[in-house]
Amino acid sequence: MQTQPPSPISAPSISAPSMRAWGVFGLLSLVWGASFLFIKIALAELGPLTLVALRVGFGLVFLLLVLRWQRLSLPRDPRLWGLLTVAGLFNTAVPFVLIAWSEQTIDSGLASILNGTTPLFGLLIAHLVLHDERITGAKLIGVVISFIGLIIIVGRNPGSGFFSNVLGELAVIAASLSYASTSVFVRRFLRDQPTTVLAIGQLASAEVFLLAGILLAEWPLRLPTLPITWLSVLWLGILGSGFAYLLYFYLIKEMGASRTTTVTYAIPVVGVLLGVLVLQEALEGRVLAGAGLVIGGVVMGNWRRAGR
């Protein structure tokens, strides 16, 4: 039965983020920031589709164990599964594969930086379809400040191929658009679903598409043989997909779609810190300045007056 949507499109209002929500925001930034490094490591032995299928598979197993621990059950409503399938395709399968494919030709740091375009798309899309996430002066200024911070971080020369490999760069931007669109879709149509059910539904739907893709493009299946590849896949699956999705959907409910997508502004900062701690890269002053602008812009974009 078709129902007439409200006009304008509305969604339950959200309050100012709590300290707990900001803590989850920081944790999600760390997990996803490290994921770009592990994608690059795993691609040395695996194809993009195989890598993503293994990642999603391990994340799905992790979430099914969480579902059992929470004593919840999977939904049986066909319409709900239809919505979850759309979200799984455009919030998991498509962007995961695009990013993995891009890192075959561009640096992982550059991929994480380009992923910072997600909030720009998210802000615009949320403004168009959600009545309680309009673009305000503070949000716009915050986005601009954070984007300037990203430009400063890019200025540290992330790799010799920065201005080449255009297709790889466009693939990450397309993945960012897919992320932003689906975050609004989830807030509009799936907000009332339990977080674990949301994550499992998306990963399960995405895995079907990914397995079909392997049969068409990367068959016969090639499994990892190196311990570092298995470590990378397990990180990406259990933490980067399963655990991170629980955090992600929690934030959409608590902070809203456009605010949640600003987590991508902190991801390049995490990538730089990993370079210093793991790869002994030099920490430049402009990188510190860029990181400060990124974080400051995120805070300004989400600031609300105390009495509001």
Secondary structure by P-SEA (a helix, b strand, c coil): ccccccccccccccccccaaaaaaaaaaaaaaaaaaaaaaaaaccccaaaaaaaaaaaaaaaaaaaaaaacbbbbccaaaaaaaaaaaacccaaaaaaaaaaaacccaaaaaaaacaaaaaaaaaaaaccccccccaaaaaaaaaaaaaaaaaaccccccccccaaaaaaaaaaaaaaaaaaaaaaaaccccccaaaaaaaaaaaaaaaaaaaaacccccbbbbccaaaaaaaaaaaccccaaaaaaaaaaaaccccccccccccaaaaaaaaaaaacccccccaaaaaaaaaaaaaaaaaacccccc
